[in-house]
Amino acid sequence: MTIAVTTPTGHVGSRVVQLLLQAGVRPRVLVRDPARLEPGIRARVDVHRGDLTDAGFVRQALAGATAALVVDPTPHTVEEPVDTSRRTGAHLAAAVRDNGVRRVVFLSSVGAELRHGAGHIDGLAAIEEQLDATGADVLHLRCGYFFTNLILSLDDLAAGRLTVADDPDRPLPWVDPRDIGDIAAARLLNDGWHGRVVQGVHGPQDLSWRHVARILSAALGRDIRVRTVSDGDVREALSAAGLPPGAVNGIVGMTSGTRELTPEQPRGTFTTTPTALAGWAHAHLRPLLAESAR
């Protein structure tokens, strides 16, 4: 069994690598900078150094693999994020097809079921379709809002704010990427499923932004209040920060395009994961805020 892992230093990929090693599997990792791998991990994996936007590298790196975790590495900040994701997905899908990779787990998102109109999420929708056409057994993990996105708001949280361009009372699925990694690793190790499978990964409960603010207030030991802004405010701020128009559209579209969305996969036994935001915030956000205050 040869299992390839893309983005092995990311929040999900690093967890998958750890679990594969603990299961007795030596994973093959596709990584741009091997120095970012933890020293204890680096010696225990097969490293293929290269860029996932390089079709030749991806084809070579997936040769002989029986299964793969596929993650789109496209940053939200590139000039045309949806087109970039689509091109990267085409390289990955071609490598899966040409190398006969039998089993693929793809890190997708809630909102990909819309196919169009959800900003950068449209790029993940395109990759789903590209992977579906390879003939491999494919699992699309439609994930909720990552806890780790809150790390991008450290300055805001330090000032007692949680700034959102959404209905502050709308419940959303929130999930710890570590739990996503647990599901991905289990599926990669299991060869008993076949065909095209879509699985929601929704965390332990749906949370509104106001509920999140209350949780963070308790976990961080400071009063956090929701501050709502408009899509126009977000566009103006992102443009002022130097992001190109395509990136701005991709970021704003992820919120505006999914405001009325009910996830295709309902919450239940197979979509609910265990880690609560309160414990995660205390363990991860609280130390980061303390460090930033020094």
VENZIGI-V616907 format. One record per backbone hydrogen bond with DSSP energy under -0.5 kcal/mol. CO is the residue of the C=O (numbers start at 1). NH is the residue of the N-H. Records with the same first field share a line. If there is no record, write none. Layout:
BEGIN
CO = NH / NH
END
This chain:
BEGIN
1 = 3
2 = 4 / 66 / 67
3 = 28
4 = 69
5 = 30
7 = 10
10 = 14
11 = 15
12 = 16
13 = 17
14 = 18
15 = 19
16 = 20
17 = 21
18 = 22
19 = 23
20 = 25
21 = 24
25 = 27
27 = 29 / 46
28 = 5
29 = 31 / 48
30 = 7 / 8
31 = 50
33 = 36
34 = 37
38 = 41 / 42
39 = 43
41 = 44
42 = 45
45 = 47
46 = 29
47 = 49
48 = 31
51 = 54
53 = 55
54 = 58
55 = 59
56 = 60
57 = 61
58 = 62
60 = 63
62 = 65
66 = 102 / 103
67 = 4
68 = 70 / 105
69 = 6 / 71
70 = 107
71 = 73
75 = 78
78 = 81
80 = 84
81 = 85
82 = 86
83 = 87
84 = 88
85 = 89
86 = 90
87 = 91
88 = 92
89 = 93
90 = 94
91 = 95
92 = 96
93 = 97
94 = 98
95 = 99
96 = 100 / 101
97 = 100
102 = 137
103 = 68
104 = 106 / 139
105 = 70
106 = 108 / 141
108 = 143
109 = 112
111 = 114
112 = 115
114 = 116
118 = 121
119 = 122
120 = 123 / 124
121 = 125
122 = 126
123 = 127
124 = 128
125 = 129
126 = 130
127 = 131
128 = 132
129 = 133
131 = 134
132 = 135
136 = 138
137 = 104
138 = 140 / 197
139 = 106 / 141
140 = 142 / 199
141 = 108 / 143
142 = 201
143 = 110
145 = 175
146 = 149
147 = 150
148 = 151
149 = 152
150 = 153
151 = 154
153 = 157
154 = 158
155 = 159
156 = 159 / 161
157 = 160
160 = 225
162 = 227
164 = 229
166 = 168
167 = 170
168 = 210
172 = 207
173 = 145
175 = 147 / 177
176 = 179 / 180
177 = 181
178 = 182
179 = 183
180 = 184
181 = 185
182 = 186
183 = 187
184 = 188
185 = 189
186 = 190
189 = 191
195 = 138 / 197
197 = 140
199 = 142
201 = 144
202 = 174
203 = 273
205 = 174
207 = 172
208 = 212
209 = 213
210 = 214
211 = 215
212 = 216
213 = 217
214 = 218
215 = 219
216 = 220
217 = 221 / 222
222 = 224
225 = 162
227 = 164
230 = 234
231 = 235
232 = 236
233 = 237
234 = 238
235 = 239
236 = 240
237 = 241
238 = 243
239 = 242
244 = 248
245 = 249
246 = 250
247 = 251
248 = 252
249 = 253
250 = 120 / 254
251 = 254 / 255
252 = 255 / 256
253 = 257
255 = 258
256 = 259
258 = 261
261 = 263
264 = 266
268 = 271 / 272
271 = 202
275 = 204
276 = 280
277 = 281
278 = 282
279 = 283
280 = 284 / 285
281 = 286
284 = 288
285 = 289
286 = 290
287 = 291
288 = 292
289 = 293
291 = 294
END
